[in-house]
């Protein structure tokens, strides 16, 4: 079998995903033996997963902000007499509190995802409903506990990985040189 990209060269490996033959140059391009199209598909899939995770954090934070905004709009906090400038500290305090609540809710999502990578799906399926409820309650408490630490770490790792994937995509844009 010859290389899919260099028909004059003998294939020394096959792509792990599509099984195309690859010559030594093509096979050594990535840390695993994979063709550029399949690598691009993997990168696109991974980017989609990371964007979905970011959207989950943002959605959780925005939903809680909307909820509290609705509550505050219908039951405004009592403020001392005066104009906007006189109450600026109160507005800043309320804004800070709302942002901290939004961060806390978004961090529960991050904590839940971190804990989810530690448990087996088979374990959950085999439990009775009361066991599942206890498991979900404990996991929620643990997620809320570790979430504030895990959220910035997950965001940092995901941003770093997106940056790496951008560099990999630029590498893919370069044509494969014939030997």
Steps between C-alpha positions, in 0.01 A plus 500: 500500500623851417460826687164667439670840464821389326403225259864435410596416861430177686269526800661419835188556708126551479284778638338390828164641395453450125769234432665693213857396430764752611869528409767564766469880463122500531501242781748705705311830462301458825562321828262225384477352151212697351435676171447880483125472424431271795718716724299805391177312576628414848601863559161625382326255734719598796440873432127432494518323837698787655259762361208299636662498844554879488137544394385291798693724741365816340143368482500398866636839606264700278193300608571566867564868423167520318327327790645737759444796269134404480478459878673833566287674239181376671632544857761777481733523799437796725752775446550816700351821364709666234597476137714259306829647622390483864416130460796408278659282769176304540473448122862385482444262793189352336682466169792324671263267685321412174830430324614277787171307488537459121860380548388256769232347277739478203758338727248229598488406130881478491510298823231264370699442179820437697326248725329340199836402359565299819184286501390217279169511312444133582513585870215749467280278282513210744375705798137515619329841478564589866868419453507719192342790692752464784783477247376812316465692829849410618643575156325840498644589840848388393466687169406819684798448732769437241342704219641843592852355480436281196329766281804724442721195448263353238466838327880541491554149362228540238629839383854360486377198301305722259817702446698182434235378256522831315873442456437141389243621246760739359740207470232304311459787253858447382523255209672167555839503328604212273820322599 
